[in-house]
Amino acid sequence: MARPNPTLRQRRLGAELRRMREQAGFGGSQLGRSVGMNPAQVTQMETGKIGISVDRLRTIAAACMCTNQPLIDALAEIITERGKAGWWESYRGTLSEDFLEIAELEGHAHGLATYTITFIPGLLQTTGYANAVFSQAYPPIPRREIDLRTAFRIQRQHTVRSGETKYTAFIHETALRIQFSGPQVRANQLDALIEDSEVPGITIRVLPFDVTGLPSPIDNFTYVDGPIPELDTVQSDTGFGVRHLDTPAHVARFRSILARMASMALPADESRDFIQSVRKEMNNKHD
């Protein structure tokens, strides 16, 4: 039976199977004949609308002459996870897919890195700051949904605060200075960043205004390490919505952007000092 709304990982599994088929030079009908599927089933499999067994995966890999065993094993792991619902599933039907999919990515990540220029990254936001960000959405959203989104965002943070997943946040100075609410909310957020910079597994690096040579304008993004590099994913946040990028060309581009960020951002200890200086500047203005 076809799934009405495949999850992000189910769609990714299908996309990888499509790439496997295309690299072998097969059409859908040709692959179907080789593995006992009709063309419609191949299409549904590649769009994540129907599942397959691990045995079927290995049959497809053999038919496509794929010898990348780490990739095959990683895809098999996605299949065996089927039916294991993540905590975010309890929000299905109350929050949009964009919210669920970033949580799904983070929940299965082997490592995370973010770049933000307009706001503090969600994985490091305080409750007050997150609430203020959602309160300024346009068109306005109801208070009940603001509270729901805020609670969801705070729950997402367990992955990195628990040390389960290594996390690097590249934060532009703009994000440190933009005020979404009153000065107390911003002050609390800066204090929280300073504390988080001491948490094992969390690395915060600042890109000050005077850093030159940043890549040409890019949006806020999250780079998600998969179990193998071929399964890395990028989530790009734009003013028009969220995009998930997983083609080798896209992933390679953002991997090089991260490397450039790492070469230009302040080291972690200097970044902590920088945030403390911005916080002190706030105190001086309000004395």
Order of alpha helices (4+ residues) and beta strands (2+ residues): alpha-alpha-alpha-alpha-alpha-alpha-beta-alpha-alpha-alpha-beta-alpha-alpha-beta-beta-beta-beta-alpha-alpha
